[in-house]
């Protein structure tokens, strides 16, 4: 092949490359932009679940500081603290000029993070509810024990006050309160309001008996 022919081939090849290059560069930049948009969509899509996760932590703030002695079951408190403190780090922010492969990988990381935010929020909500229930049981059981202890004192007062009061009405009232309190204790209830009301009513009946004994002695 002559020199002229070779030069012609080379020139033709160069011209082909030159004509193809803008198309190649343009396609690469389009891919870069499309991948960035995919990444940004995944990042934006994760935001609501991240907010849900943070809100769940905020809503658990009233119970996260409890000690084991504050609840009936320390295991539910431990689980809350484990899930509450579970580290969730944000992926890197999407960047317009990242390589397409990097943007696509980052989009996958953001999608995975979104699922983790939501699942962790659900765990924290459930854990906090369990801790609140355990706290209520603790308070109720403590109140039931106080009522049970007071029953011993009330029965002793009922025995000791026989024939020593101004009439028997106050002793009958105390008897009724004792029976009611015993039924509540036997039920195993940990309803704090009912137990505290029963404790108060029992104490009032005891105070009335003591008052009546004092009046008769005086």
Secondary structure, DSSP 8 states (H G I E B T S, - for coil): --HHHHHHHHHHHHHHHHHHHHHHHHHHHHHHHHHHHHHHHHHHHHHHHHHHHHHHHHHTTTTTT--GGGSS-HHHHHHHHHHHT----------TTS-HHHHHHHHHHHHHHHHHHHHHHHHHHHHHHHHHHHHHHHHHHHHHHHHHHHHHHHHHHHHHTTT-SSSSHHHHHHHHHHHHHHHHHHTT---HHHHHHHHHHHHHHHHHHHHHHHHHH-
